[in-house]
Amino acid sequence: MSKGSVQVRLDLTVIRDSVACFGSGEYAEFCAVMEVAGSQESLAKIDDAKQEELLAAYAQFLNSVTFSFQLVGHLTAELPKWSRIR
C-alpha cells in the first residue's frame, strides 16, 4: 500500500448476535444484516392518499439513517423465452 492509501484489510474476527465484526481496534467495522419484506399490495393498486403515506414513511426512514447501507433486491418474475438465449 502506498503511504496515502486508505485501504485496510479487515478480517472477520467475530459474529455475535447477528453482527459481524471485521478487524479490531480503531479499524474495526461492524455489519448487520436485516431482512425486510415488502407489502403484499402493489403501490399501483392502492389509492393516491395511501401511496403518499407509504412513500412519506419510506422517505422519513431513509432520511433518518445516519450510517451507510446497501440495498439488495430480489425479484421473482417470469421472463420471456427469448430472454434466456445465451
C-alpha positions in Angstrom: 0.0 0.0 0.0 1.2 3.5 -0.7 1.6 6.0 2.1 -1.5 7.9 1.0 -3.7 4.8 0.7 -6.7 4.4 2.9 -7.2 0.7 2.1 -7.1 -1.6 5.1 -7.7 -5.3 5.1 -10.4 -6.2 7.6 -10.5 -9.8 8.5 -13.7 -11.3 10.0 -13.0 -11.6 13.7 -16.3 -12.5 15.3 -20.0 -12.8 14.6 -22.1 -12.1 17.7 -25.9 -11.5 17.9 -26.1 -11.4 14.0 -23.5 -8.7 13.8 -20.2 -9.4 12.1 -17.1 -7.6 13.3 -14.2 -7.1 10.8 -10.8 -6.1 12.1 -10.1 -4.8 15.5 -9.1 -1.7 17.4 -9.5 1.6 15.6 -10.1 -0.1 12.2 -12.9 -2.4 13.4 -16.0 -2.3 11.2 -19.4 -3.8 12.1 -22.0 -5.1 9.7 -25.5 -6.4 10.4 -28.0 -8.0 8.1 -31.6 -7.0 8.2 -34.3 -8.7 6.1 -37.3 -6.6 5.2 -40.4 -7.9 3.4 -42.4 -5.6 1.2 -46.1 -5.0 1.2 -48.3 -7.7 -0.3 -50.2 -4.9 -2.0 -48.7 -3.2 -5.1 -48.5 0.6 -4.9 -50.2 0.7 -8.2 -53.3 -0.9 -6.8 -53.9 1.4 -3.8 -55.3 4.9 -3.7 -53.2 8.1 -4.0 -53.6 9.0 -0.4 -52.2 5.6 0.8 -49.4 5.8 -1.8 -48.4 9.2 -0.4 -48.5 7.9 3.1 -46.3 4.9 2.4 -43.8 6.9 0.3 -43.6 9.6 3.0 -42.9 6.9 5.6 -40.2 5.4 3.4 -38.6 8.8 2.8 -38.6 9.6 6.5 -36.9 6.3 7.2 -34.2 6.9 4.6 -33.6 10.5 5.8 -33.2 9.3 9.4 -30.4 6.8 8.6 -27.1 8.0 9.8 -24.9 5.1 8.6 -24.0 3.6 5.2 -26.1 0.7 4.0 -26.6 -1.4 0.9 -29.9 -2.4 -0.6 -30.1 -5.8 -2.3 -33.3 -6.7 -4.1 -34.7 -10.0 -5.2 -37.2 -10.1 -8.0 -39.2 -13.2 -9.0 -40.7 -12.9 -12.4 -41.4 -14.9 -15.5 -39.0 -13.9 -18.3 -39.9 -14.3 -21.9 -38.4 -17.3 -23.7 -36.2 -15.1 -25.9 -34.5 -13.6 -22.8 -32.9 -16.9 -21.9 -30.9 -17.1 -25.2 -27.2 -17.4 -24.5 
